[in-house]
């Protein structure tokens, strides 16, 4: 079991094709690890062991027959529990969602992974409806950061982030409305991509913010995220927001070179906001120096003076859209929601229609501001999170409103943004940088991240899960 702890999807795909490993053996190993660690880490809500082993056996049979469906064949993955699957209920970590929500069918993104031969291990824990901290009184497992059990694994794609970091899955699906893929990737020490709005179909996903939501890959490396995205991306008529833009050859773009790539560092707010940890800032600047040394052009810019307001506009938009979805249930089933979730959702009632309209006016302006900033650049780089993982007991809903945030801006603009490990704090916690690209330029974002990961190994570090297993 220990042999698979730090394995990437890329490593496993090669081992499966060489005959060094079978999908059944790999899946069994990960199911054993889940059994040993899940009560401690709280990564999975539901484990679909029987279906996973059947899918693994089918993948092995295909390999034996000379059938190769691509690099995800036989790869065990996890799915956030607000995404519908045919073989497990979708709960959104809540007692509110109807038991039959999703109709017992796979969301398009899950169906695509299965068609590519992936093995779905189960459904992972999430913040309630992707916005409220888990309420232990509601009976769901509470996820914990595998680097320090007293610290937050961040949300809302907490379980998938924990599963990837702790070696319970080789990759998986998260959703991102204001940072819910990138936050967990940041504090758990792996890679996570928020895609361009509409790049991956989000039908079959319980909504949070209609105009902000996206489904993204979470995995140890940028290359692994590229492999996942190659299967996940593309138009689907069931999603009214699905984009028709062509899907790039993501893995082909990852050639290890950043020669001539133009990187901008938006210094105001992202590098000087009150509350930004010095170790985070220094690690991100050191990472950009590595890229500069590899041939990239790195320049500081002051071109995004409204970044702080953009975070606030995203929160107003998200809370307004979330309140619209939950309004009637909040009235009739207030106590059924977790105690943290209902308070956050109710804040949406405090924003007027005028507030929402003004946020959308600002959104248009900020999109233009960002487009102008990127006109002569290929990517922007910022910290992902202002601090390393916080103590879980200190996490209160107000942090969402008053603290600095470096991820929501890119949901507001709909741009792709990738969280990448770039070091460790003095207390041994993962640190992360965020790479932001132009619309549908995931290939460029992934290329920069992959080049960095070929020069560093922060993404390959794993938490001391052997000690956790004995805890």
N, C-alpha and C positions, 0 to 999 in steps of 0.2 A: 504494500500500500504506500509506503514512503517513497517508492520510486516515481510515483505519479504526482507527488505533492507539488512540484514546481513545473510540471509539464505544460507546454503550450499546445494549442490546437495544431500548430505547424509540426511540432515534434511528434505528436500522437498520429497525425495523418501519415507521416513518413514511416513510423513504426508499424502502423496497420498495413501499409503497402509492402513493407519488407518481410512481413510475416513474423517480426519480432514480438508483436503484440496482437491480440484479438480484441474486437470490440466487447465481446462478452467478458473477457478477463478485465479489461479496463473499466467497464460499467460495474461489474461486481465489486471491484476495488473501491470505486467511488461510493457505491451504495453502502459498503462497509464503513467507509469514513463518515458518511452522513449519519449512519446509525450510532457511531461512537461520539460524534461531536455536535449533533444537531440540538440536543437538549441544552448544551452549553452555549452554542453560538446563535441559535434561533434563526437559521437561514431558511429552512423549508417549512411551509405550511402543510403541504401534501407531497408525499413521495410516491411516485407511480412506478414502483419497482418491477412489477410484473410486465407492464407495457414496455418499460425501458429494456429489460432483458430480452423481450421478444424482438424489439427493434434492433438490438445489438446482434442477436442471432441472425436476423435477416440481413444485416450489413455484412456479417462474416460470410454468409452464404453467397451474397452477391460478389464479394471479393474472390471467393473460391471459384465462382462461375465466370470470372473475368469481367464482371459488371462493375464499373467504377462511376459513381454518380457525382464525383467531385470531392474536394478536400474536406467536406463536412461529413462524409459517409462514415458512420460508426462513431462519431464524436458525441460524447455526453454533454448535454446543455441543460440550463435551468431557465424557467420562464416566470417572470414576475406575475404575481397573482392578482393583477387587474386585466390580464390578457386571457381571452377565452381559449380553452383547450377542450377537446372532445372527451378526454379521459379523466378529468378531474374538475370539481366545482371551481368556480371563480368567486372569491369572497371579497376582494379588495380590502382584506383584513378588517372586515366590518360585519356587524349583525344586521345591517340595513339592506344590503344587496339581496335581491330575490334569489332563492336557492337555484333556480333554473336559469339565472342570467347567462346570456351567451348562447343559449339554445343547444348546448352540448355539441358544439362544432368548434373546430379550430379557427382562430382568427387567421386572416390571410398570411400574416407574417409567420405564424406557427406552421401553417400548412406548407409554406415554402421550405422551411427548415426540414420538415419531415420528408418532403419530396426529394430533398438533397441527401437523404440518408441519415440525418441526425438522430440521436437518441435523446429523448426528453426525459429527464430524471424526475421532474416534478415541478411544483409551483412554489415560488419563494415569497417570503414575508415582505411586506411593504408598509409604509405609513398608511393609515386608514384613508382610503380613497386618494392615496398619493399626496395627502396634505396634512393629516393629523398624526402627531406622535402616537405610537401604540399605547393603548390603555390596558395594563395588565388585568384589570377587572373584567375585560371582555373575553378572556379565555384564550387569546392567541399568544403564541410564543413571541417574546420580545427579542429582536436581533441585537447582537453585541459585536463590537469591534474586535476582530481576532488578534490585533496587536496589543490591546489592553481592554479587558472586559468591562471596565468601568467607563469607557469612553464611547461616544456615539459612533455608529457605523454610517451615520448620515442617512438622508432619505431623498426621495422616497423609495428608490430601488435598493433598499438596504439588503434584503436577503440575497439577491443576485450578486451584489458587491461582496458580501461576506463569503458566499459560496466560491466565487472565483479566487478571492485572496487566500482562503483557507484550503484550497484544493479539493472542494466538494463537487465542483463542476469545472469543465475546461473553458466555459464561456456561457453566455446567456443573454436574455433580453431584459432591458429595463425600459422605462418611459421617462421622458424629460419634459417638464412644463416650465420650470424655472431653474433647473440644475439637478434634476433627480437621477440622472445617469452620472453626471460629472462629479457631484458631491460625494456619493459613495465610492466612486473610482479614486477620488482624491484622498480620502481619509483611510481607505482600505488598501491602497497601494497597487492599483492596476490601471489599465487603460479603459476609457469609456467615451463613446462618441454620441453627441447630440447631432442628429442629421439635419440637413436643410428641411424646413417645414414642407411636408408633402412628399419627401423623398421615399419614405417607407409608409405603406398603408397603415392607418391606425383604426380601421374598422375592427370590431371585435375587442376593443379596448375600452374599459370604463373611463369616461371622459373626466377631465379636471378643468382645463381651460381650452375651450373649443378652438381658439385661434392660436394657441401656443403649444399644444401637445405634440409630441413626437415619440416614436419608438426607436431605440438605438441599441447597438451591440455593446456588450461589456465582456472584456477578456483580458488576459494578462498582457498582451502586446498589441501594438498598432497593426501589425501584420495580421494577427488573429481577428481584430476588428474588421479589417479589410476583407478577409475571407467570409466572415459573417455577412457583412453588408452586401457583398456580391450576390448573395442569395436573397437577402431581405428586400433589396431596393427594387423599385419599379412600380408602374401604374397599376392600380386595381380599381375597377369601377365602383366597388362597394364603399369606397371612401370619397366623399365629395371634395375633399381637399387634396386628393392624390395628384401629384405632378406628372406630367407627360414628358418631362425632359428625359433625354436618353440616359441610360445607366452607363457610367464609365467602367473601364477595365481597371478596377481599383488596385489589384495586386500587381498588375503590369507597371503601374506608376511608381511602385516602391523599388527603386533601383539603388538606393543607398546614398544617393548624391543630393546635396543641397547647394551645389555650386551655382551661384547666380540667383538663388532664391532671395527675395526681398522681404525682410522681416521688420515689422514695426512694433515698437514698445510704447503703448499709450501711457505716458507717465502720470499725468494727473489722475487722481482717484485710484487707478489700478495699482499704482506703486507708492502712493502716499496717503491713502485713506486712513483716518483714525481707526485703530483696531487691527491694522495689518501687522502680522507678526514679522519681526526682523528676519527670522530664520527662513520664513517663506519667501520674502522678497529676495533675500540673498541667494537662495537656492535657484529661483527662477532666473535671476540675472546671470548666475553661473552657468545655467543650462543654455541660455542664449549665447553666452561666450563660447561654449562648446560648438554650437551651430555656426557661429561666426568663424571659428577656427577651422571648420570643415568647408568653408567657402561661401556661406550665406552672407548677405549684406544685412547688418543689423543697425537700425536707426531708431532713435528716440523721437516721439511725436507728441504734440499737444493737441492733436486734431479731434479729440473726443471730449470736449469740455462739459458735456451734459450726461456723462456716464452714470453719475449718481442719481440724477433724476430719471434716467432710463430704468434703473432698478426699481424705483418707486412706481413708475408707470406700468411696469410688468406686474408688480404686486396688485395694483388696482385692477388691472385687466384680469388677472388670474382669480382674484377673490370675487369680482363681479360675475365672471362666467361660472365659477364654481357655485356661487350662491344661486344663480339661475337654475342650475341642475338640481340642487338639493333643497330648494326653497320649501316645497310642500312637505317633504319628509322631515325637515327641521321643525316645522310647525306641529306635525302629528306624532313624531317619534323622537323628540329631542333627547330623551334619556337613553335611547337605543344607540345613539352615536357615542363614541368614546369621548371622555370628558375634555380632551385636548382638541379633538376634531370639531366638535360642535361650536366651540368658542371661536376657532379660526374661521370656520365657514360663516358664522354669524357676523363676522366683521364685514363680509360682503354687503350686508344690509346697510352698513353705515356709509357706504360710498353711494353718492347720488348718480342718477343718469348723466348729469352734467360732468361729474368726476370721470365717469367712464368715457364719455365723449371727448373730454379734454385729453385723457390718456391716449386715445386713438389719434388725435391731432398731433400730439407730441410724438407718437410712434412714427408717423409719416415723416416728420422732421428729422428724427433721429436716424431713421433708415437712410435718408439722404446724407446725413452727416457721416455715417459709417461708410457709405459707398464712396464718398469723396476721400475719406481717409485711406481706403483700400485701393483707390484708383492707381496709385504708383507703387503698391505693395502686393505681395502674394498672400501673406498671412499677418495677423496680429498675434502677439503672445502676451499673456497676463498670468498672474497666479490663478489657480482654480478656486481655492478657498483661502480666506484671509488668515486662517490659523490652522495648525494641525488639529486632529480630532479633539473636540471638547469633551469635558466630563459630562456623561449622559444626564446626570442629575441636574446639571446647570442649564439644560436645553429647555427653554420655555418658548411659547408661541411668539412672544414679543421680539425675540431675536430675529425672526423673519422680517419684522417691520423696521427695526431701528439699527440693526447692525449693517456693516458694509456687505455687499454681495457682488461677486464678479461673474456669475453665470447667467442671471436673468436677462441681461441686456441682449443676449444672443437668441433667446426665445422671442423677445419682442421684435427683433429684426428678422428672425427666421433663418439665421445663418448657421452653418455647421461649426461645431466647436468640440475639440477633443481634449480630454484630461489625460495627462501623461505623468507618471512618477518621475521626480527629478531630485530625490534626495531623502534624507531623514533628519528629523529634529534631534536636538541634543538628548532628548528623552527617548529616542528610538522610534518615533512615529513618522509615517510616510508624509512626504511633501509632494506637491503636484503643480505642474504648469498647464496652462490652457492655450491651445492653438486654434485660432479662429480664421475661417476662410471666407471666400466669396460664395454667393449662392451656387449650390450644386458642385462646389469645388472640394468635395470630400477627398478626392484623389490627392490634391495638393496638401491638404491638412495631414492626411495619413502618410504621405511621402516625407514630410518634414519630421513627423514623429518617429517614423521607422528609421530614418537616418540617425536621429538622436539615440534611439534604442540600440542601434548597431555599435554605437560608441560608448554606451553606458549599460549597466545591468540592474538599475534600480527596479525595473519592472519584473525582474526575475526573483527578487527577494520574497521570502514567504514568512509569515508569522510563526511563532513557536507552537504550532498546533500539537506537537507531540505532548508538550506540557499541558495544553488545554485538554487533551483527551484524558489525561490522568486526573484533571481537576475535579 
